[in-house]
Amino acid sequence: MEQQLTEDPRARRHVIVGLLLAILLCSASQLCWKQATTSVPSGSTPLATLKLTLMEPMFWIALALYVWQFFNWMRVLKYADLSFAQPITAGTYVVVGVGAWLFFGESLPPHRLLGTGLILLGVFLISSAPHNSRKGESARQLVSAGENRP
């Protein structure tokens, strides 16, 4: 009998920690990216924008966070379905919205707060579903197994 991954506490912990880390890394990289661009004067040429951005330490921090996120995401997808994991990262919209409000003084009007609440509701609904539909078998493996049958 095939064991569901959700029954494996270690794999479940990898998924939960990995998804939380994905939300934090993506949010932090977006906020760093925004900070890196604040020193670029509006109306700058693309080349000037590139030069000024490359001289910003926050740009390099954002880039490092993206690299870390890449490796974290590979680990998450090792244990969870993409159709489960990717929607959970919508929590990034919430963290970035609050971070932009706190750090950059951006507004959070009622319609944006309502949208954020709906995102949180969707993340909650998705997170209540199993996170691995078929342990160790991809759709490609299932199709090729069917082709080899007489």
N, C-alpha and C positions, 0 to 999 in steps of 0.2 A: 504494500500500500504506500502510495506516494505521500510523504510528509509535507504539509504546507509550511512554507517558510515562516509564516506568522507564528507558528508554534515553536520555532527556534528562538529562544530569548536573545542569544548573541546576535543573530542576523537582524532581529527586530531592533535591537539597540543600535546596530550599525546604520540602519535606515533612519531611525529617529534622529540620532546625533548628526548623521550626514545631511539630512534635510534641514535641520536647524542651522547647521553650519553653512549650507548652501544659501539659505535666506540671508544670514548675517554677512557672508562674504560678498554676495551679489549686491546687497544694500550698501555695504561699506565702500565697495568699488564704485558704485554709482555716485555716492556722496563725495568721494575723493575726486572723481572725474569732474563733477560740477565745480568743486573748489579749484581744481587745476585750471579751469577755463575762466574763472572770474578775473584773472589778471590780463586776459586778452581783450584789448580794446575792440568795441564793436566797429564793424567796417574794415577790419584788417583783411588783407589779402589771404588767400588760403596758405600760401607759403609762410607768411609772417605768423599766422595763427599756429601753424605746425611748429615753427621755430620757438615761439613763446611757450607753447604747451610742452614741448620736449624739455624745456629748461625748468619746468615746475616740478618740485619734489612730489607733489600730490599725484601727478600723472604717473610717476614711477611706482608709487605705492598702489595706485589703482591697477596698474599693469600686473604687479606682483600678486594682488588679490585675485585677479582674473586667472592667473596661472594656478594658484592654489585651488581656486574654485574648479578649474578643469580636472585636476586630480581627485578632488573630493567628489565631483559628479560621476567620474568613472567608478568610484567605489560604491556610491549610492546605487547606480544602475546594475552593479553586480548582484545586488540583493533585492532590487525592487523593479516592478514593471515601470516603463517609461510613462505609460498612461496613468499611473498612480503618482509617480514622483514629480513629473513636470507641473501638473496643476497645483500641487502643494507649494511650489515655489512662488505662487501668486502672493504668498505672504510678504514677498519682497515689496509689492506695491504699498502695503501698509507701512512697513518699516521705512521705506524711502519717503513716503508722504510725511510721516511724523518727523523724520530726520531733516527733511527740507524745511519744514515748519520751524523746528528747533534751531537749526544751524544757519539757515539762509533767510529766515523771516518770511518764507512763502506762505500764502494764505491757505486755509483749509475751510472753504465755504461749506454750507450744509449739504449741498448735492455731492460734494467730494467725500464728505464723511459718510453719507448714505451709501455711496458706491464702495467705500472701504469696508463698511459693515457687510455689504452683500458679498464682497470678496472673502471676508472672514467666514461667512456662512458657507460659501462654496468650498472653502478649504476644509472646514469642519466636516461637511458631507462627504467629501472625497476621502478624507483621512479615516473615516469610519469603515471603509471598504477594505478587503484584503489587499495586501500590497504585492503579492506575487501569485499570478494565476497558475503557472505551471513551472515548478522548480526545475531549473536546468535545461528546459526545452524551449527553444525559440520557435517562432512560426516556421522559419526556414528548415529547422531540424524536423519539425512535424511533417512538412510537405515532402522533404526528401525521404523520410521514413515511409510515407505513403506510396511514393514512386517505386520503392524497392520491394513492395509487397506484390505477390503474384496475382 
